Amino acid sequence: MSKRLRQALIILGVLLVAGLLISSIFKRGICSYYGYQTDRETKYAPFVGCMVKASGNWVLRGELRAIQ
């Protein structure tokens, strides 16, 4: 493997990890802001999404309308 290819792969990997971290922080912020706006308890679950506490149970934010 050439030196340039190895450097390119390392840079690509670092950019991918940085992108995932920034995306996760952004999604957590949106979830937290939703809780602030609606005065509800929220939490962000990795691989699941934004969860909202409704009637004592944690429900996905997107499925909240079906429950209400």
C-alpha positions as CSV (number, residue, x, y, z in Angstrom):
1,M,0.0,0.0,0.0
2,S,1.4,3.3,-1.0
3,K,2.0,6.1,1.5
4,R,-0.5,8.5,-0.2
5,L,-3.2,5.8,-0.1
6,R,-2.6,5.1,3.6
7,Q,-2.8,8.8,4.4
8,A,-6.0,9.3,2.4
9,L,-7.6,6.3,4.2
10,I,-6.6,7.7,7.6
11,I,-7.9,11.2,6.8
12,L,-11.2,9.6,5.5
13,G,-11.5,7.6,8.7
14,V,-11.0,10.6,10.9
15,L,-13.5,12.6,8.9
16,L,-16.0,9.8,9.2
17,V,-15.7,9.6,12.9
18,A,-15.8,13.4,13.3
19,G,-19.0,13.5,11.2
20,L,-20.6,10.8,13.3
21,L,-19.8,12.7,16.5
22,I,-21.1,16.0,15.2
23,S,-24.2,14.3,14.0
24,S,-24.8,12.7,17.4
25,I,-24.3,16.0,19.2
26,F,-26.7,17.8,16.8
27,K,-29.4,15.1,17.3
28,R,-29.1,15.2,21.1
29,G,-29.4,19.0,21.0
30,I,-32.5,18.8,18.8
31,C,-34.0,16.3,21.2
32,S,-33.2,18.4,24.2
33,Y,-34.6,21.5,22.6
34,Y,-37.9,19.6,21.8
35,G,-38.2,18.8,25.5
36,Y,-37.5,22.4,26.4
37,Q,-40.2,23.7,24.0
38,T,-42.9,21.2,25.0
39,D,-42.0,21.1,28.7
40,R,-41.6,17.3,28.5
41,E,-38.9,14.9,29.7
42,T,-36.8,13.7,26.8
43,K,-33.7,11.6,26.3
44,Y,-31.7,10.6,23.2
45,A,-31.2,6.9,22.8
46,P,-28.4,5.9,20.4
47,F,-29.6,3.8,17.4
48,V,-33.2,4.6,18.4
49,G,-33.7,8.3,18.4
50,C,-35.4,10.9,20.5
51,M,-37.6,9.4,23.3
52,V,-40.3,11.3,25.2
53,K,-41.8,10.3,28.5
54,A,-45.6,9.9,28.1
55,S,-47.8,8.3,30.7
56,G,-44.8,6.9,32.6
57,N,-43.4,5.2,29.5
58,W,-40.7,6.2,27.1
59,V,-42.0,6.6,23.5
60,L,-40.4,7.5,20.3
61,R,-41.0,11.2,19.4
62,G,-42.3,10.2,16.0
63,E,-44.9,7.8,17.5
64,L,-46.1,10.3,20.1
65,R,-49.1,11.4,18.1
66,A,-50.5,7.8,17.9
67,I,-50.5,7.6,21.7
68,Q,-52.1,10.9,22.5
